[in-house]
Amino acid sequence: MTTKPHENDSVAPISFEDAADRILSEVNEWHRIMALESETTMQVFIDIKSPHAYLCIRPTLEVARDYKVQIDFLPYTLSYETLGVSSNVESDMQRRPPSEAADRKARMYYAAARQYAALQKLPFRSPNRLLNSDLAHRAFLFAKAQRLEIPFLMSIYINGWGSGWRSYDLESPELLRKTLKEVGASITGFEDFIAPNSTGAIQLEQWMKTAEKSGITGVPHYVFHDSERDRSLGLFGREHLSLIRGKFSSQGLARHKDVEPEFSHAWRGPDYEP
């Protein structure tokens, strides 16, 4: 684990160590869910630098827990310029909003994420600079090849968003290698895999093209076969989880008769009891 952030601007005070330990204690359940039998697959494109992708991982796993659906998390590197978060990205990685309206939109983007992170008791702090997630996405694919993508993602997310990326350098090969080792991955061949023009870089480019063909506009981006229309359907945002679960229910994919398709956007965690 990396060092504790000096402060946390979450809505409700959350001890970083307690939050990290509580979330990462779910690792065995993540492995169990990802190993369940399935009859279909749903691709979920995420960007590690997106706070809303951070918020989607655990509620999305609930789909695989309740339905015979394999969740295939995949990387997609968003463009800050395309999103309107910054007019350009320079070496100092400081945000340069193209307008006051764009600045207001970006601030609300993080403010909303902070509120929902508090509901899940996830550590969260707004970032102090722009992030380049390309290298981390190659490392994610390296972990994914060993079926360790979920613990790898969540370890990075908790340490990164928990400190607003002040205590975790997303662009550090050494730190990414350390995280891989912490989650039990073999690091043999890691440097070659994440190098420019490497296997990892080629795979990332291919997955980004796949996401764009499916109509991606942001992350999380869900792609699955819609049997009602007999075609692939792509949806942006975890607010669509109830709709997605309803479609899987109509296909008879529920793991047991008590599964309910309704799913709150204000989900508080697998162990929450009102």
N, C-alpha and C positions, 0 to 999 in steps of 0.2 A: 504494500500500500504506500502511496505517497504521503507527504506531510499534510497535516490538518490545515485548512485554509484559516487565515487570520480572522476572517469574519464571514458571515453568511447572511445574504439578504433575502432568504426565504420568507414567506408570509408568516409562518409559525417557526419559532426557534427549533432547530433540529441538530442534535449533536452529530457532527460528521462521522465520528467513529461508530456511534450507535446505529446511524442510518446505513452506513456502509456494511457493517457486520450483519445487520438484519436482512438487507437486500441480498447480499452475496451468500447468505446461508440458504438461499433458495436453489443453489446450483444443482443439487441432486434432483430436485423436482424439474428443473429446466431440462436436464438430460433425459429424465423419464418421459416427459411430454414429447420431446423431439424424437424419441425412439418408438412412440406408439404407432401401431399399424394405421395405414391411411389408404383411402381410395382415390384421393385427388390431391392436388398440390395448389397452394396459393403462394405466389411470389410477393414479397414485401420489400420494396426498394427503400433504403434508408441512407441518410448522410450523417456521419458521426458528428459533424459540426452543427446539425440541426437539433435544437432542444425538443422539438415536437417528435422527432424520431426517437429520442431518448425516452419520451413519455409513452411511446407506443409499444415498446418491446414486450413488457409483461402483460398488458391487456390483450395484445395480439396472440400471445402464447395461450391465452384462455380459449381461443378458437380451437387450437389443436387439442387442448385438454378435453373440450366438450364435443368435438366433431372429428370424424375420420378424415382429417385434412392435414397434410404435411405443410409446415410453414417453411418457406425457402427465403430466408433473409438475404438480400443482395445489396451491393453498394452502388450508390449513384452520387457523383460529385456535383452539387449545386453551384451555380454561378451567382455570386453576390450582385454582379451588375445586372443580370437578367431579373433577379428578384427585386431589384430596386433598393437594396440595402445600402449599397455604396456605388458611387458613380464610376469608380475604378479601384483597382487593388494595386497598391504600391509596396515597396520593400518594407516600409514601416508598419504595414498591415493595420493602419488606422481607418476607421469608417468615415467615408466622405459622402453623406447623403446628397442625392441630386436635387433635393428640394425639401422645404419644411414639411410638406405632406408626407414625403418618403421617410423622413426622419421620425415623424410621429407614428407612421405605420410600423417601422422597425422597432421602436420602443414598445409599442403595444404587443408586438410579436413576442418579445421576451417577457413582458409583464404577464401576458396570458399563460405562458409556459410556467412562470413562477407560481402562479395560483394553482395550476393543475399538479405541479410537482409537489406542492405542499399536501395535496389530497392523498397522494401516494406515499407521502413521507420520504420523498427522494431529495437528497441534498441538491440545491440549485443556487447558482449565482450568475448574474449576467456577465458575459465575457467583456474583457477590457480591450479586445482587439479582434480583427478579422482572423479567420482560421483557414489553413490549407489542409484539407482532409485527404488528398490524393494518396499520400504515403500510408496513412492509417488504413485506407480502404484496401490497399494491396496487402497490408498486414492482416486485415480482416479476412481476406480470401485465403491467406496462408493458414489462419486459424480454422477457417471453415473446412478446408481440406482434411483437417483432423477432427472435425465435428466438435469444435470448441468455440464456435462463433458467438454463442450466447454469453458464456462467462467472460470471454474476451471483450465483447462489446460493453457489457454491463460494468466490468472493472474500469474500462476507459471512461465510460460515461460518468460513473460515480465520482471518480477522481478528477475528471475534467470539469464537468458541470458543477461539482461540489465546490470547486475553488474558482469558478469562472475562468478556467483554463490558466490560472496563475501558478498552480502547483503541478500542472501536467502539460508538457510540451508535446502537442499532437504531431509535430513535425520532427520529433527526435527518434531516429532508428534505434538508439540505445534504449530509450524508455519503452518503445513498442516491443523490443526484444525482451525486456525485463517483464513486461506484462504477460507476454506469451508464456514465459517460463513459469510465472506465478499461477497461471491457470492450467499448467500441466502439459503444455505443448512442447514438442521437439522443435528445436530451432535450427536443425541441420538444413542448410540451403536457404536460410532466411534472407541473408544479404543479397544473394543472387536473385531470389524471387521478387524482391521489392525494388531492384535497381531499375533505372530508366531503360525503356525498350525491353524489359524482362517479361517473363511469363506472367507475372502479376500485373504488370502494366497493360499487357495485351488483353488479359482476362477482364480487367476493369473497363477498358475501352469497349470491349464486346458487350458487357452487361449494360453499359450506358446506352449503347445503340439499341439494345433490346428494350430498355425502359422507354426510350424516346419513340420507338415504333408503337409502344402500347399507349402513348399519349400522356406521358408523365408531365405534370405541371408543378409538382412539389412533392415533399416527402412527409410522412410515409405514403407510399403509392402501392396500392393493393391491386394485384392482377390475378384473375382466376377465371375458370370456365363457368359461364352463366348458362345453365342447362335450359332455362325458360326460353332464352333466345338462341341457344345453341351457338354461342360465340364467346370470345374472350372479352372480359369486362375489366376496365381499369378505373379505380376510384382513388381520389386524393384525400387523405385525412382519416384519422382514427374515429372521427364522428360517424363514419359509415359502418362501424363494426356491428351495430344492430342489424342494419340492412344486409350485410354480408352473412351474418349468422342466420338470418331469416331465410336467405337463399339456400344455405347449406341444410337448414331444417327441411325445406321443401323438397330437397333432393334425397331425404332420408338418411343423412349422414351423421345424425346425432348418435353419440356413443351410448346413451341410455335415454329412457323415456322421459326423465325429469328435466332434461336440458331445456332451458328457456332461451329463445333467440334474443329477447330484449337485453340490452347491455348499456349501462350508463356511461356517458362520456365523462362523468365525474367519478369513475371507478376508483376505489380507494385501496385495492390490493386483494390478493386471494384469501387473506385471513380476516378481512374486515367484517365485523358484525355490528349492525346499526343498534 
